[in-house]
Amino acid sequence: MTTNTDAEDFAERMFSSALGYFDILSIYVGLRLELYGALNAGGSKTSHELAERAGIHERYAREWLEQQATRGILHADVTGPEPRFSLPAA
């Protein structure tokens, strides 16, 4: 007999796996478009600065940066008028 806890555990594993998949996909996009290198060159950047440096549309830069920051891959400094993103020292 399946208990509610078993179903919740399974749902949690599936959700965690889906998040991991999107992390890997987003990392692949960052590597393929050389966004990590563009972000690392010259310190932290806004989405506008990254888009200009990488030659992509600002909206794509912003969405990629926000996804990376919410998953803890990038650091976001939201203290100024516009968020600035950077690679962590590690």
ChimeraX commands (.cxc) that place a marker at each C-alpha (Angstrom):
marker #1 position 0.00,0.00,0.00 radius 0.5
marker #1 position 1.31,3.42,-0.94 radius 0.5
marker #1 position 1.16,6.01,1.79 radius 0.5
marker #1 position 0.85,9.74,1.35 radius 0.5
marker #1 position 4.45,10.09,2.55 radius 0.5
marker #1 position 5.65,7.75,-0.23 radius 0.5
marker #1 position 3.85,9.85,-2.84 radius 0.5
marker #1 position 5.23,13.07,-1.37 radius 0.5
marker #1 position 8.76,11.64,-1.31 radius 0.5
marker #1 position 8.43,10.60,-4.95 radius 0.5
marker #1 position 7.05,14.00,-5.96 radius 0.5
marker #1 position 9.93,15.71,-4.14 radius 0.5
marker #1 position 12.50,13.52,-5.95 radius 0.5
marker #1 position 10.90,14.29,-9.32 radius 0.5
marker #1 position 10.81,18.02,-8.58 radius 0.5
marker #1 position 14.45,17.99,-7.46 radius 0.5
marker #1 position 15.43,16.06,-10.59 radius 0.5
marker #1 position 13.62,18.57,-12.81 radius 0.5
marker #1 position 15.44,21.47,-11.14 radius 0.5
marker #1 position 18.75,19.68,-11.63 radius 0.5
marker #1 position 17.98,19.16,-15.31 radius 0.5
marker #1 position 17.29,22.86,-15.80 radius 0.5
marker #1 position 20.48,23.74,-13.91 radius 0.5
marker #1 position 22.52,21.57,-16.27 radius 0.5
marker #1 position 20.72,22.96,-19.32 radius 0.5
marker #1 position 21.33,26.54,-18.18 radius 0.5
marker #1 position 25.00,25.81,-17.47 radius 0.5
marker #1 position 25.28,24.35,-20.98 radius 0.5
marker #1 position 23.78,27.53,-22.45 radius 0.5
marker #1 position 26.23,29.63,-20.42 radius 0.5
marker #1 position 29.17,27.58,-21.66 radius 0.5
marker #1 position 27.97,27.43,-25.26 radius 0.5
marker #1 position 27.39,31.21,-25.48 radius 0.5
marker #1 position 30.54,31.92,-23.44 radius 0.5
marker #1 position 28.50,33.85,-20.87 radius 0.5
marker #1 position 30.68,32.77,-17.95 radius 0.5
marker #1 position 33.79,34.15,-19.65 radius 0.5
marker #1 position 32.01,37.38,-20.56 radius 0.5
marker #1 position 30.74,37.70,-16.99 radius 0.5
marker #1 position 34.16,37.01,-15.50 radius 0.5
marker #1 position 35.94,39.60,-17.68 radius 0.5
marker #1 position 36.12,42.85,-15.77 radius 0.5
marker #1 position 34.12,42.03,-12.66 radius 0.5
marker #1 position 30.40,42.06,-11.92 radius 0.5
marker #1 position 27.94,43.06,-14.61 radius 0.5
marker #1 position 24.34,44.07,-15.09 radius 0.5
marker #1 position 22.22,42.18,-17.60 radius 0.5
marker #1 position 22.69,45.08,-20.04 radius 0.5
marker #1 position 26.47,44.93,-19.69 radius 0.5
marker #1 position 26.58,41.16,-20.11 radius 0.5
marker #1 position 24.28,41.28,-23.14 radius 0.5
marker #1 position 26.48,43.87,-24.81 radius 0.5
marker #1 position 29.70,41.99,-24.04 radius 0.5
marker #1 position 28.30,38.61,-25.14 radius 0.5
marker #1 position 26.39,39.91,-28.15 radius 0.5
marker #1 position 22.98,38.64,-27.03 radius 0.5
marker #1 position 19.63,40.28,-26.33 radius 0.5
marker #1 position 19.36,41.84,-22.86 radius 0.5
marker #1 position 16.23,39.83,-22.01 radius 0.5
marker #1 position 18.08,36.53,-22.51 radius 0.5
marker #1 position 21.02,37.77,-20.46 radius 0.5
marker #1 position 18.70,38.86,-17.64 radius 0.5
marker #1 position 16.76,35.59,-17.55 radius 0.5
marker #1 position 19.95,33.52,-17.62 radius 0.5
marker #1 position 21.56,35.62,-14.87 radius 0.5
marker #1 position 18.47,35.46,-12.66 radius 0.5
marker #1 position 18.17,31.68,-13.06 radius 0.5
marker #1 position 21.84,31.19,-12.26 radius 0.5
marker #1 position 21.60,33.45,-9.20 radius 0.5
marker #1 position 18.44,31.86,-7.80 radius 0.5
marker #1 position 20.09,28.43,-8.01 radius 0.5
marker #1 position 23.22,29.72,-6.24 radius 0.5
marker #1 position 25.53,29.36,-9.24 radius 0.5
marker #1 position 26.16,33.11,-9.53 radius 0.5
marker #1 position 26.22,35.86,-6.93 radius 0.5
marker #1 position 23.67,38.69,-7.24 radius 0.5
marker #1 position 24.19,42.09,-5.63 radius 0.5
marker #1 position 20.76,43.69,-5.46 radius 0.5
marker #1 position 21.70,46.68,-3.29 radius 0.5
marker #1 position 21.99,49.15,-6.18 radius 0.5
marker #1 position 19.45,50.45,-8.66 radius 0.5
marker #1 position 20.09,47.52,-11.00 radius 0.5
marker #1 position 21.22,44.03,-9.93 radius 0.5
marker #1 position 24.86,43.16,-10.61 radius 0.5
marker #1 position 25.95,39.58,-11.09 radius 0.5
marker #1 position 29.30,37.89,-10.64 radius 0.5
marker #1 position 30.93,34.50,-10.42 radius 0.5
marker #1 position 31.67,33.42,-6.85 radius 0.5
marker #1 position 35.34,33.16,-5.90 radius 0.5
marker #1 position 35.08,29.38,-5.69 radius 0.5
marker link #1:1,2 radius 0.2
marker link #1:2,3 radius 0.2
marker link #1:3,4 radius 0.2
marker link #1:4,5 radius 0.2
marker link #1:5,6 radius 0.2
marker link #1:6,7 radius 0.2
marker link #1:7,8 radius 0.2
marker link #1:8,9 radius 0.2
marker link #1:9,10 radius 0.2
marker link #1:10,11 radius 0.2
marker link #1:11,12 radius 0.2
marker link #1:12,13 radius 0.2
marker link #1:13,14 radius 0.2
marker link #1:14,15 radius 0.2
marker link #1:15,16 radius 0.2
marker link #1:16,17 radius 0.2
marker link #1:17,18 radius 0.2
marker link #1:18,19 radius 0.2
marker link #1:19,20 radius 0.2
marker link #1:20,21 radius 0.2
marker link #1:21,22 radius 0.2
marker link #1:22,23 radius 0.2
marker link #1:23,24 radius 0.2
marker link #1:24,25 radius 0.2
marker link #1:25,26 radius 0.2
marker link #1:26,27 radius 0.2
marker link #1:27,28 radius 0.2
marker link #1:28,29 radius 0.2
marker link #1:29,30 radius 0.2
marker link #1:30,31 radius 0.2
marker link #1:31,32 radius 0.2
marker link #1:32,33 radius 0.2
marker link #1:33,34 radius 0.2
marker link #1:34,35 radius 0.2
marker link #1:35,36 radius 0.2
marker link #1:36,37 radius 0.2
marker link #1:37,38 radius 0.2
marker link #1:38,39 radius 0.2
marker link #1:39,40 radius 0.2
marker link #1:40,41 radius 0.2
marker link #1:41,42 radius 0.2
marker link #1:42,43 radius 0.2
marker link #1:43,44 radius 0.2
marker link #1:44,45 radius 0.2
marker link #1:45,46 radius 0.2
marker link #1:46,47 radius 0.2
marker link #1:47,48 radius 0.2
marker link #1:48,49 radius 0.2
marker link #1:49,50 radius 0.2
marker link #1:50,51 radius 0.2
marker link #1:51,52 radius 0.2
marker link #1:52,53 radius 0.2
marker link #1:53,54 radius 0.2
marker link #1:54,55 radius 0.2
marker link #1:55,56 radius 0.2
marker link #1:56,57 radius 0.2
marker link #1:57,58 radius 0.2
marker link #1:58,59 radius 0.2
marker link #1:59,60 radius 0.2
marker link #1:60,61 radius 0.2
marker link #1:61,62 radius 0.2
marker link #1:62,63 radius 0.2
marker link #1:63,64 radius 0.2
marker link #1:64,65 radius 0.2
marker link #1:65,66 radius 0.2
marker link #1:66,67 radius 0.2
marker link #1:67,68 radius 0.2
marker link #1:68,69 radius 0.2
marker link #1:69,70 radius 0.2
marker link #1:70,71 radius 0.2
marker link #1:71,72 radius 0.2
marker link #1:72,73 radius 0.2
marker link #1:73,74 radius 0.2
marker link #1:74,75 radius 0.2
marker link #1:75,76 radius 0.2
marker link #1:76,77 radius 0.2
marker link #1:77,78 radius 0.2
marker link #1:78,79 radius 0.2
marker link #1:79,80 radius 0.2
marker link #1:80,81 radius 0.2
marker link #1:81,82 radius 0.2
marker link #1:82,83 radius 0.2
marker link #1:83,84 radius 0.2
marker link #1:84,85 radius 0.2
marker link #1:85,86 radius 0.2
marker link #1:86,87 radius 0.2
marker link #1:87,88 radius 0.2
marker link #1:88,89 radius 0.2
marker link #1:89,90 radius 0.2
view
